[in-house]
Amino acid sequence: MIQLTLIELFKIIKRPRTYIGFLAIFLTVGAMQLAMFYEGEELISIAIQNLENDFRLEGKIINTNLMTYILLNSLIIHIPILICLVTGDAIAGEASSGTLRLILQRPYTRNQIYLSKALSGYLYTISLVVFLALMTYVLGYFLFGSGDLIVLRRGVTVLSSNDVGWRFFFAFCSGTLSMIVVASLSMMISSFVNNAIGPIVGTISIIIGLNIIFTLGAPLFKDIIPYVFTSHFIKWQYFFDFEIEVEKLKLSFIVQLGYIFVFNAIGMYNFNRKDILS
Amino acid sequence: MRIYSVLFLTVFTLAIYGQSIVAKNKILLVKEKLEKVPPYNCDIKVNIDVSFINIKERTGKMIFKNPEDIDYKIKGFAFLPKNEMGATTNDLFNSEFIAISLGIEQGNEIIKVIPMDINSEIVTGQFWIDSNNLISKMILITKDKGSYSAELNYGNTKYDLPSDIKIVFDVKNQKMPALLTGDLESYSEEIQDVNKVSKGSIKIKYFNHKF
């Protein structure tokens, strides 16, 4: 199983599209941080202009913690696109190039092959999120330095700079789990089709569609929203509340694990019955 | 009868005028005391109590040069009162004003101060002044920023500087646009009374004064 996963990882490393994600994060984070370096004060003052009317604000608002928090929001749409580029290609790409037939002739079960592809996809996902975390925090630290984090969520929460490290750690863990759900979904779709474009477009369409429906129609669907996987893409924000709602985070963790299990089960079921002869 | 009426009105007017002069002199004594304070710096602890703001106690330093020029060096980020009470009262006392004594309350003389300038930012101020000519409480009504009040306590600091101050002010409930904050879940939450004015307070403790 480890051998299979290493082989799959080798394939991922060898594919040029793997590096599109890292390059995109590098460029996006770099551009965003530079933009904030030059125009950040004005942009932030738009967000806090009401506060500035009532209070005298003392201290540095823009710092690496705020930049990392802002850029973590890219987990909603941008990072899923980059993940699908690789995980969506895992089975469908090999089916379209004809190599899937070769792989399945080897003395491994289809479940083992599917799981090794899923595991290597998850490792790619984790590496992408770690790269995002390092890029945002390290570059932000050099450009802006450290400081207290101001979170404009359910009012205004100010967190001391020495109280945010563990919050970011768990926020990135939560974000990684959400991205693994995305990877599982695209792997599942990938098992259904023989064209790599399908899983990429399909996964992104599902994510964008669900985000739009459940954001704009939130009052209408508020009872089912906690069970829709896209609603958990922003659960990392809970780690920046003054009083953390542990029960909601536990539910989020269980729901997302459930989705990972279901997507993989459907994917494996379908992969076991996939026709490779025609 | 007419003579008695004229006499009564004259005595009454003189009494009111006399009372106003006494009240104004008392305010001028307070002002004189404030003006004698030399530049200094001290450590501060700031606590804020506003319904939509979550922040722990902040510590730092206050550098006082004059009532118009007060600087803060806070560890991290902090919310401080927008209008420095010192500067505001200074503006009020430095302009032409009428002072009316409203009586005594728990050993403090209550004096209402009304600026003569119709364009003054402060519409009216009410001060509770103790036997040492120190302001123990004040309420200021402003044109645009609502009202705010302050309660001051004094320790044994030189120049009779306050050891702590609690400022209570009007503040509007605020809700930031979700697309700006990334808080997309707020769409499904019930809309609060945005822009409803409520009371907020900031407590500042001053210690370790260095003149």
HADDOCK unambig.tbl for C-alpha pairs under 7 A between the chains (distance, minus, plus):
assign (segid A and resid 47 and name CA) (segid B and resid 180 and name CA) 6.94 0.50 0.50
assign (segid A and resid 54 and name CA) (segid B and resid 82 and name CA) 6.02 0.50 0.50
assign (segid A and resid 54 and name CA) (segid B and resid 171 and name CA) 6.65 0.50 0.50
assign (segid A and resid 55 and name CA) (segid B and resid 79 and name CA) 5.98 0.50 0.50
assign (segid A and resid 55 and name CA) (segid B and resid 80 and name CA) 5.74 0.50 0.50
assign (segid A and resid 55 and name CA) (segid B and resid 81 and name CA) 5.33 0.50 0.50
assign (segid A and resid 55 and name CA) (segid B and resid 82 and name CA) 4.47 0.50 0.50
assign (segid A and resid 56 and name CA) (segid B and resid 79 and name CA) 5.89 0.50 0.50
assign (segid A and resid 56 and name CA) (segid B and resid 80 and name CA) 4.96 0.50 0.50
assign (segid A and resid 56 and name CA) (segid B and resid 81 and name CA) 5.75 0.50 0.50
assign (segid A and resid 56 and name CA) (segid B and resid 82 and name CA) 4.60 0.50 0.50
assign (segid A and resid 57 and name CA) (segid B and resid 78 and name CA) 6.10 0.50 0.50
assign (segid A and resid 57 and name CA) (segid B and resid 79 and name CA) 5.01 0.50 0.50
assign (segid A and resid 57 and name CA) (segid B and resid 80 and name CA) 6.31 0.50 0.50
assign (segid A and resid 58 and name CA) (segid B and resid 74 and name CA) 6.88 0.50 0.50
assign (segid A and resid 58 and name CA) (segid B and resid 77 and name CA) 5.61 0.50 0.50
assign (segid A and resid 58 and name CA) (segid B and resid 78 and name CA) 5.18 0.50 0.50
assign (segid A and resid 58 and name CA) (segid B and resid 79 and name CA) 6.29 0.50 0.50
assign (segid A and resid 59 and name CA) (segid B and resid 74 and name CA) 6.86 0.50 0.50
assign (segid A and resid 59 and name CA) (segid B and resid 76 and name CA) 5.81 0.50 0.50
assign (segid A and resid 59 and name CA) (segid B and resid 77 and name CA) 4.42 0.50 0.50
assign (segid A and resid 59 and name CA) (segid B and resid 78 and name CA) 6.55 0.50 0.50
assign (segid A and resid 60 and name CA) (segid B and resid 77 and name CA) 6.61 0.50 0.50
assign (segid A and resid 73 and name CA) (segid B and resid 182 and name CA) 6.60 0.50 0.50
assign (segid A and resid 147 and name CA) (segid B and resid 76 and name CA) 6.14 0.50 0.50
assign (segid A and resid 148 and name CA) (segid B and resid 76 and name CA) 5.46 0.50 0.50
assign (segid A and resid 148 and name CA) (segid B and resid 77 and name CA) 5.95 0.50 0.50
assign (segid A and resid 152 and name CA) (segid B and resid 181 and name CA) 5.69 0.50 0.50
assign (segid A and resid 153 and name CA) (segid B and resid 181 and name CA) 6.54 0.50 0.50
assign (segid A and resid 153 and name CA) (segid B and resid 183 and name CA) 5.84 0.50 0.50
assign (segid A and resid 155 and name CA) (segid B and resid 52 and name CA) 4.58 0.50 0.50
assign (segid A and resid 155 and name CA) (segid B and resid 53 and name CA) 5.91 0.50 0.50
assign (segid A and resid 155 and name CA) (segid B and resid 174 and name CA) 6.92 0.50 0.50
assign (segid A and resid 155 and name CA) (segid B and resid 175 and name CA) 6.45 0.50 0.50
assign (segid A and resid 156 and name CA) (segid B and resid 52 and name CA) 6.05 0.50 0.50
assign (segid A and resid 156 and name CA) (segid B and resid 53 and name CA) 4.73 0.50 0.50
assign (segid A and resid 156 and name CA) (segid B and resid 54 and name CA) 6.10 0.50 0.50
assign (segid A and resid 157 and name CA) (segid B and resid 53 and name CA) 5.86 0.50 0.50
assign (segid A and resid 157 and name CA) (segid B and resid 54 and name CA) 4.56 0.50 0.50
assign (segid A and resid 157 and name CA) (segid B and resid 55 and name CA) 6.04 0.50 0.50
assign (segid A and resid 158 and name CA) (segid B and resid 54 and name CA) 6.18 0.50 0.50
assign (segid A and resid 158 and name CA) (segid B and resid 55 and name CA) 5.07 0.50 0.50
assign (segid A and resid 159 and name CA) (segid B and resid 55 and name CA) 6.90 0.50 0.50
assign (segid A and resid 160 and name CA) (segid B and resid 76 and name CA) 6.84 0.50 0.50
assign (segid A and resid 215 and name CA) (segid B and resid 184 and name CA) 6.63 0.50 0.50
assign (segid A and resid 215 and name CA) (segid B and resid 187 and name CA) 6.55 0.50 0.50
assign (segid A and resid 218 and name CA) (segid B and resid 187 and name CA) 6.01 0.50 0.50
assign (segid A and resid 218 and name CA) (segid B and resid 188 and name CA) 4.69 0.50 0.50
assign (segid A and resid 219 and name CA) (segid B and resid 188 and name CA) 4.96 0.50 0.50
assign (segid A and resid 222 and name CA) (segid B and resid 188 and name CA) 6.23 0.50 0.50
assign (segid A and resid 242 and name CA) (segid B and resid 54 and name CA) 6.66 0.50 0.50
